[in-house]
Amino acid sequence: MRFLLISLILFSFWFLLSGETNPILISSGIISSLFITYLSGDLLISEGKVRKNVHLYIKFLRYIPYLIYEIIIANIDVVYRVLHPKMPIDPVIVKFNSELETDFCIVTYANSITLTPGTVTIDVGKKRDFIVHSLTSKYAESLLTRDMEKKIKEIENV
């Protein structure tokens, strides 16, 4: 089951990128997907966790629109601050602990912070402590409200 699922994911990705409909190229894509799955399929979905990982990826896909919205809003605010004659910027470094438990969610949170303009994750410690550089204290305060972390925590609860 896992082998076929990973092969299907890889072939779908190949077909999406190539768009080829030639039977020889399609069969080449199928063979390549099967071969790559044979060599390294356990890197994408580990043994015995197919159902949990599928639910995790589906929940992650539901998180993406929220992240895109946050990126757009932050972009608009950063553009305003940069184009404002007085440049209302007061850089802050904030340190806080996260309640996230899985590596996937911790990495997702760190990357989400960095993708959102005006904030950059500097470091994530072993005890789930984040150090983030923020363009303004407003951005730092929004991190401490933990809205984004709560959204990612929903992914973790599979």
C-alpha positions, 0 to 999 in steps of 0.5 A, a space after each residue: 500500500 505504502 509503496 503504491 501510494 508513494 509511487 503514485 505521488 511521485 508519478 503525479 508530481 512528474 506528470 504535473 511538471 512534465 505534462 507529457 502524454 507520449 506513451 513512451 515518456 509516460 511509461 518512463 515516468 512510471 518506471 522512474 517513479 517505481 524505481 525511486 520509490 524502491 530506493 528511497 520511499 521510506 523517506 517520504 512516508 515511513 513504514 506503518 504510518 501511512 494513514 497518520 501521514 496522509 492525515 498530517 499532509 491533509 491538515 497541512 494543506 488546510 494550513 497553507 491558505 492561512 499562511 498565505 493570508 498572513 504573508 499577504 497582510 505582513 507584506 502590505 504592512 512592511 511595504 507601508 513601513 518602508 515607504 512611510 517617510 519616517 519609516 516606523 521601524 523598531 527592531 526587536 529580538 524576542 525569545 519564547 517557548 513553543 508548545 509544539 511537540 513534533 519536529 515537523 510542526 516545529 520546522 513548519 512554525 519556524 519556516 512560517 515565521 521566516 516566510 512572513 515578512 517582518 520576522 525571521 527565525 534566528 534559532 530554535 533550541 532543543 527545548 523548543 525555544 525560539 529566537 525571532 528577529 522582528 521588524 517592529 514590536 507589533 510583530 513580536 507581540 503577534 508572535 506572543 499571542 500564538 495564533 500561528 502556533 495554535 493553527 500549527 498545533 491543529 496539524 499536530 493533533 492527528 
